[in-house]
Amino acid sequence: MNIVKYTKEFSELAGKFDCGNSVINRFLISGDALNENQGITYVMLSDQKDFIIGYYNIEVGRVDLAESVGKEIFYKPMGGTVNINYLAIHTNFQGKKVADAGDKKIYLGDILLNDCEQRILKLREQVGISFITL
């Protein structure tokens, strides 16, 4: 399996994707997943690249502190954010264990989430985002 940036090349495969949630399915099918104003979408493909096993969509943002002075509102940037807008696995692969690591089980969803986390860390390094942790 490969996890790659979603492009028009894979859009025909989107119609076969079903995670059990119509809103999440529709995001991939509608073409919004190709719109970088909606974030960047990455797909987990089968080895033959003929089936989307899962996908996620991430975007960068910013958190501002709103301060009211009289009738005026001032916004002070507090830091950057990365939003995981969508994260989904096809119903055929939900709960699919791929490995055992001692007493831990590793599922396809874990691999997809780990890839997402690694891309977020790269964004942090490239853009210099300092994350706010709550």
C-alpha positions in Angstrom: 0.0 0.0 0.0 1.1 3.6 -0.7 0.0 6.9 0.9 0.1 9.7 -1.7 -1.3 13.1 -2.3 -4.8 12.8 -3.9 -4.8 14.0 -7.5 -7.2 13.9 -10.4 -5.5 10.7 -11.4 -7.3 8.9 -8.5 -10.6 10.7 -8.7 -12.3 7.7 -10.6 -11.5 5.6 -7.5 -13.3 7.9 -5.2 -16.7 6.6 -6.3 -15.9 3.2 -4.9 -14.9 4.6 -1.5 -17.3 4.0 1.4 -16.4 4.5 5.0 -20.0 4.3 6.3 -20.4 8.0 6.5 -22.0 9.8 3.6 -20.6 13.2 4.4 -17.0 11.9 4.5 -17.6 9.9 1.3 -19.0 12.9 -0.4 -16.0 15.1 0.4 -13.8 12.7 -1.6 -16.3 12.2 -4.5 -17.3 15.9 -4.8 -13.9 17.2 -5.9 -13.5 19.2 -2.7 -10.6 16.9 -1.8 -8.7 18.3 -4.9 -9.3 21.9 -3.8 -6.2 23.1 -1.9 -8.4 25.8 -0.3 -10.1 22.9 1.5 -6.7 21.5 2.7 -4.5 18.8 1.3 -5.9 15.3 0.9 -3.8 12.1 1.0 -5.0 8.7 0.0 -3.9 5.2 1.1 -4.0 3.1 -2.1 -3.9 -0.6 -2.6 -0.7 -2.1 -4.0 -2.2 -2.1 -7.5 -3.3 1.6 -7.0 -6.8 0.6 -8.1 -8.6 1.1 -4.8 -8.7 3.8 -2.1 -8.3 2.1 1.3 -8.5 5.3 3.3 -7.8 9.0 3.2 -7.2 12.1 5.3 -7.4 15.8 4.7 -5.3 18.4 6.6 -5.0 22.1 6.5 -3.1 24.8 8.3 -4.7 27.6 10.3 -4.1 30.1 13.0 -5.6 30.8 16.4 -6.1 34.4 17.4 -6.9 35.9 20.8 -9.8 38.4 20.5 -9.4 41.3 22.8 -12.2 43.9 23.2 -11.2 47.5 23.9 -14.4 49.6 24.1 -16.3 48.9 20.9 -13.2 47.7 19.0 -12.1 44.1 18.8 -8.4 43.4 18.3 -7.0 40.1 17.2 -3.6 38.9 18.5 -2.1 35.9 16.7 -1.4 33.1 19.3 0.0 30.4 17.1 -0.5 28.1 14.2 -2.7 25.0 13.9 -3.0 22.0 11.7 -6.6 20.7 11.4 -7.3 17.1 10.5 -10.6 17.7 8.6 -11.2 14.1 7.5 -9.7 10.7 8.4 -11.5 7.6 7.1 -10.9 4.0 6.3 -13.1 2.0 3.8 -15.6 -0.2 5.5 -13.9 -3.3 4.0 -10.7 -2.4 5.9 -12.0 -1.0 9.2 -10.6 -3.0 12.1 -8.2 -4.8 9.7 -5.1 -5.8 11.8 -1.9 -5.7 9.8 0.6 -6.6 12.5 1.3 -7.4 16.2 4.0 -5.5 18.0 4.3 -7.3 21.3 1.0 -6.7 23.2 0.0 -4.0 20.7 -2.0 -4.6 17.6 -1.5 -2.4 14.5 -4.4 -1.6 12.2 -4.6 0.1 8.8 -6.2 3.1 10.5 -3.1 3.3 12.7 -0.8 3.4 9.7 -3.0 6.1 8.1 -3.0 8.2 11.3 0.7 7.8 11.7 1.3 9.1 8.2 -0.9 12.0 9.0 1.0 12.8 12.1 4.4 12.6 10.3 3.1 15.1 7.6 2.0 17.4 10.4 5.4 17.3 12.0 7.0 18.1 8.6 4.6 21.1 8.2 5.6 22.3 11.6 9.3 22.2 10.6 8.8 23.8 7.2 6.4 26.5 8.1 7.7 27.1 11.6 4.3 26.5 13.3 4.5 26.6 17.0 1.6 24.5 18.2 -0.8 25.4 21.0 -1.5 22.4 23.2 -4.5 22.4 25.4 
